[in-house]
Amino acid sequence: MMNLWQDYKVAWIAAGAVAVGVLMSVIVVPETEQVVVVRTGRPDRVYNAYVPGAPFGATDAGIHWRIPGLERAVRIDKRLLSVDMQQEQVLSTDQFRLNVDAFARYRIIDPVKMVETAQTTERVTEQLQPILSSVVRQELGKRTFESLLTAERGEAMAHIRDGLDREAREYGAQVVDVQIKRADLPEGALESAFARMQATREEEAKTIAAQGYKDVQIIRADAEAQAARIYANAYGKDPKFYDFYRAMKSYSISFAKGDAGKTILLSPDNAYLQHFREP
């Protein structure tokens, strides 16, 4: 064995160097990663880059090569990554202080740009955290606490996602979703919040009732004015018929059957009974 080593020592060393060089040159790229090969500090090429809608197995994953010592491989996760926002207090437009906790999901869609600007996905996450907090404060600060309990919450999330996505594109990332894990009032403030909401609703109810009463008065006044115009027009066309009509209405009320036991004493020549004397 020693003779074999001594006889082929140079060959064994050369074979080992070749094997080490081959192993250092091989890049195994799984489906879940994309690899940027950096040569002399600049991105040179990308293996298994993210392609929207690409089916599993139809990508550039597999075995690839690089030049050891001259090129290095930067591995980037192709899956969705998460950035969490530290819980903060946000002041809504109706002066409620809310404890807000949110998170965002993003993926790297431009690995070359990511390597040039942030180097790693960890740094991308660090850059997006304060941006997420700022966008959430700005958007929720323009809304009421009640709106976060309705369908408007989805609209707010869409605005936050779009605002964060614009900033994330600077790092080669795409924000796909933003969600609020909680938006609660501080302890002890829930009862006062409900009391304020109830008082607001009661005030709105009083305002609506007052407006309704005002509308009724206006409608009634318009109706009475219209009726007066109709009576005036009728009187102007035939005063005698108008007097006769008013007398008949008065007789129907004065001599109604429901007023049993009522006695009316009038002299025969009383003007009220003139229509009974007419032929």
C-alpha positions in Angstrom: 0.0 0.0 0.0 2.9 2.3 0.9 4.5 1.5 -2.4 1.3 2.3 -4.3 1.1 5.7 -2.5 4.7 6.4 -3.2 4.5 5.4 -6.8 1.4 7.4 -7.6 1.6 10.1 -5.0 1.4 12.9 -7.5 -1.5 11.3 -9.3 -3.4 10.8 -6.1 -2.9 14.5 -5.1 -3.9 15.6 -8.6 -7.1 13.5 -8.4 -7.9 14.8 -5.0 -7.5 18.4 -6.2 -9.7 17.7 -9.2 -12.4 16.2 -7.0 -12.3 19.1 -4.5 -12.4 21.5 -7.5 -15.4 19.7 -9.0 -17.3 19.7 -5.6 -16.5 23.4 -5.2 -17.7 24.1 -8.7 -21.1 22.3 -8.4 -24.2 24.3 -7.4 -27.2 22.2 -6.5 -30.3 24.4 -6.9 -33.5 23.0 -5.3 -37.0 24.0 -6.5 -37.5 26.3 -3.5 -34.4 28.4 -4.1 -33.1 30.8 -6.8 -29.3 31.3 -7.0 -27.5 34.4 -8.1 -23.9 33.8 -9.2 -21.8 36.8 -8.3 -18.5 37.3 -10.2 -16.0 39.9 -8.8 -18.7 41.6 -6.7 -21.3 41.9 -9.5 -24.3 39.6 -10.3 -23.4 37.6 -13.4 -26.3 35.1 -13.9 -29.3 33.6 -12.2 -30.4 30.0 -11.8 -34.0 29.0 -11.2 -35.3 32.5 -11.2 -38.8 33.1 -10.0 -41.3 33.0 -12.9 -45.0 33.7 -12.1 -47.2 30.7 -12.7 -44.3 28.3 -13.6 -45.4 24.7 -12.8 -43.4 22.7 -10.3 -40.5 20.8 -12.0 -40.5 23.0 -15.1 -38.0 25.5 -13.8 -34.2 25.8 -13.9 -33.6 23.8 -10.7 -30.9 21.2 -10.7 -27.1 21.0 -11.0 -25.2 24.1 -12.2 -21.6 25.2 -12.3 -19.5 28.1 -11.1 -15.8 29.0 -11.1 -14.4 28.4 -7.6 -12.6 31.4 -6.1 -13.8 33.7 -8.9 -17.6 33.3 -8.4 -19.8 32.8 -5.4 -23.4 31.7 -5.1 -26.1 33.7 -3.3 -29.1 31.5 -2.4 -32.5 33.2 -2.2 -35.7 31.6 -1.0 -38.4 31.5 -3.7 -41.2 30.9 -1.2 -43.2 33.5 0.5 -41.4 35.3 3.3 -42.8 37.1 6.3 -42.2 40.5 7.8 -43.8 41.2 11.2 -44.7 44.5 12.6 -44.0 45.2 16.3 -47.2 46.1 18.2 -47.7 49.9 18.1 -50.4 52.3 19.2 -52.2 54.1 16.4 -54.6 57.1 16.9 -57.7 56.8 14.7 -59.7 59.8 13.4 -62.3 59.4 16.2 -59.5 59.7 18.8 -59.2 56.0 19.8 -55.8 54.7 20.6 -55.5 51.2 19.0 -53.0 48.5 19.7 -52.1 47.3 16.2 -50.2 44.2 15.3 -49.7 43.4 11.6 -47.7 41.2 9.2 -46.9 41.1 5.5 -46.0 38.3 3.0 -43.6 38.9 0.2 -41.4 37.1 -2.3 -38.3 38.0 -4.2 -39.2 38.5 -7.9 -35.9 40.3 -9.0 -33.0 38.4 -7.4 -30.4 40.5 -9.1 -31.8 43.7 -7.8 -32.1 42.2 -4.3 -28.5 41.2 -4.3 -27.4 44.7 -5.5 -29.5 46.5 -2.9 -29.8 44.3 0.2 -27.5 41.3 -0.4 -29.8 38.9 1.6 -33.5 38.3 2.3 -32.8 39.0 6.0 -31.8 42.5 5.2 -34.8 42.9 3.0 -37.0 42.0 6.0 -35.2 44.4 8.2 -35.7 47.2 5.6 -39.4 46.4 5.2 -40.3 46.3 9.0 -40.2 50.1 9.6 -41.8 50.8 6.3 -44.7 48.4 7.2 -45.1 50.2 10.5 -45.2 53.6 8.9 -47.7 52.6 6.2 -50.0 51.0 8.8 -49.9 54.1 11.0 -50.6 56.4 8.0 -53.5 54.4 6.7 -55.3 53.5 10.0 -54.7 57.1 11.2 -57.1 58.2 8.4 -59.9 55.8 9.5 -62.3 55.4 12.4 -62.2 52.6 14.9 -65.7 51.5 13.7 -64.5 51.2 10.1 -62.0 48.5 11.1 -65.0 46.4 12.2 -66.7 46.5 8.8 -65.9 45.7 5.2 -63.7 48.9 5.0 -61.0 46.9 6.7 -60.3 45.1 3.5 -60.0 48.3 1.6 -57.5 49.6 4.2 -55.5 46.4 3.9 -55.4 46.8 0.1 -54.0 50.4 0.5 -51.4 49.2 3.0 -50.3 46.4 0.7 -50.0 48.7 -2.3 -48.0 51.3 -0.3 -45.6 48.7 1.1 -45.3 47.0 -2.3 -44.1 50.2 -3.9 -41.3 50.4 -1.4 -40.5 46.7 -1.6 -39.9 46.9 -5.4 -36.8 48.9 -4.6 -35.4 45.7 -3.1 -36.6 43.4 -5.9 -39.5 42.1 -3.7 -43.2 41.9 -4.3 -45.7 42.2 -1.4 -48.6 39.7 -1.9 -50.6 40.2 1.3 -50.9 42.3 4.4 -53.0 41.3 7.4 -53.8 42.9 10.7 -53.5 40.3 13.4 -55.2 42.5 16.0 -56.4 46.1 16.3 -57.7 46.4 19.8 -58.4 49.1 22.3 -56.1 49.2 25.4 -57.4 47.5 28.5 -60.2 49.4 30.2 -60.9 51.5 27.2 -63.5 49.2 25.6 -66.4 50.3 27.8 -65.7 54.0 27.2 -65.4 53.3 23.5 -68.8 51.7 23.4 -70.3 54.5 25.5 -68.9 57.1 23.0 -70.3 55.1 20.1 -73.7 54.8 21.7 -73.8 58.5 22.4 -72.8 59.2 18.8 -75.6 57.0 17.5 -78.1 58.6 19.8 -77.1 62.0 18.6 -77.4 60.9 15.0 -80.9 59.5 15.8 -82.0 62.9 17.3 -80.6 64.7 14.3 -82.5 62.4 11.9 -85.7 62.7 13.9 -85.4 66.5 13.9 -84.9 66.6 10.2 -87.8 64.3 9.7 -90.1 66.5 11.8 -88.9 69.5 9.8 -89.7 67.7 6.5 -93.2 66.8 7.8 -93.9 70.4 8.7 -92.7 71.6 5.3 -94.8 68.9 3.5 -97.9 69.8 5.6 -97.5 73.5 5.0 -97.2 72.9 1.2 -100.3 70.7 1.3 -102.3 73.2 3.2 -101.2 76.0 0.9 -102.1 73.9 -2.1 -105.5 73.1 -0.6 -106.1 76.8 0.1 -105.3 77.6 -3.5 -107.7 75.0 -4.7 -110.5 76.3 -2.4 -109.8 79.8 -3.5 -110.0 78.9 -7.1 -113.2 77.0 -6.6 -114.7 80.0 -4.7 -113.7 82.4 -7.4 -115.4 80.3 -10.1 -118.7 79.7 -8.2 -119.1 81.4 -4.8 -122.7 80.1 -4.3 -121.6 76.5 -4.8 -118.7 76.9 -2.5 -121.0 78.3 0.3 -123.4 75.4 -0.3 -120.5 72.9 -0.1 -119.2 74.3 3.1 -122.6 74.3 4.6 -123.2 70.7 3.8 -119.8 69.8 5.4 -120.8 71.7 8.5 -124.2 70.0 8.6 -122.6 66.6 8.3 -120.5 67.3 11.4 -123.1 69.1 13.4 -125.8 66.6 12.9 -123.7 63.5 12.9 -125.4 60.3 14.2 -122.6 59.7 16.6 -123.6 62.8 18.6 -126.7 61.2 20.2 -128.3 63.2 22.9 -126.9 66.5 21.6 -129.4 69.4 21.4 -129.0 72.4 19.1 -131.3 75.4 19.6 -131.6 77.8 16.7 -134.2 80.2 15.7 -136.0 79.4 12.4 -134.6 82.5 10.7 -131.0 81.8 11.8 -128.6 82.2 8.9 -127.0 78.8 9.6 -130.3 77.2 8.5 -130.7 79.2 5.3 -130.2 76.2 3.0 -133.1 74.4 4.7 -135.3 77.3 3.7 -134.2 77.4 0.0 -136.7 75.9 -2.5 
